[in-house]
């Protein structure tokens, strides 16, 4: 089965079809609300429900002159998700799970925006765990605003991991040409090298394999990058490949996973690239050892198409590959391309109602065991 990224919109819930996608508002002082409105204006979010503040999104829509039909308001405030199917075409359905003050100023760190952003994430994740939304697409948040609001998590990944019961997760950055999964993420390079262990590499390969199988790739081909130049050059430039990474690959293969490597990091991404998009490369995913090793190749191909995906959660979560951009917030200059890419990828990664229900059951069992 091809592993190319589809952009075909899914069917709505009528007749027992799958649940809508959830889009979280993000930090209201940033560009998240603007990109959401723009995604709807482009016709890219018709199967989504925004978890946020209806008044704030209506204000943003008015400022952006989003008015598909002057005879009705551009925002449809929902009393529950069950009302999503009754929203007129062209309107933006919003489930009001947060309330923002009128004096909130864009482009500023504000604890009230941080608290609202957290409430939106939590509400969407809870609904995803129950199978009432098929996936969660998160608009950007600001870590300082979260901290000011008393939220003890540094970002989306840790929040969602906590809500899902502490399951092990990994970050994947992907676009239509390349998917990379990281063993280590946000830490100093000196610490990251120490964090590359046989156990951490093996767990990453397992999570990547399980996720790809869930997307419908029957036998995912996983390439594992080396840590050192030329993958160590037979020990000349380091022994981590033979001592740490190769044993993890061997164990993964013993478990029936198609994992190969370690490959030289300066060539493996070119081999895995789907060029042109939809034309499979030599691998379906690349497991990279540290942040920049894995993300530079994807971002070089186009930041506007990059999507951050959290693997290991019992539901699909995607996010744009950019931040809150406080410097342009409120100017109607925000580019929605990465959010649109995140919505499209969520559609491609999520399964039908049966798989959504299975994820909800898995999450419920995990939480019961906690």
Buried (B, 14 or more C-beta within 10 A) or exposed (E): EEBBBBBEBBEBBEEEBBBBBBBBBBBBBBBBBBBBBBBBBEEBBBBBBBBBBBBBBBBBBBBBEBBBEEEEBBBBBBEEBEBBEEBEEBBBBBBBBBBBEEEBEBBEBBBBBBBBBBBBBBBBBBBBBBBBBBBBBBBBBBBBBBBBBEBEBEBBBEBBBBBBBEBEBBBBBBBBBBBBBBBBBEEEEEEBBEEBBBEBBBBBBBBBBEBBEBBEBEEBBBBBBBBBEBBBEEEEBBEBBBEBBBBBBEBBEEEEBBBBBBBBBBEBBEEBBBBEBEEBBBBBBBBBBBBEBBBBBBBEBBBBBBBBBBBBBBBBBBBBBBBBBBEBBBEBEBBBBBBBBBBBBBBBBBBEBEBBBBBBEBBBEBBEEE
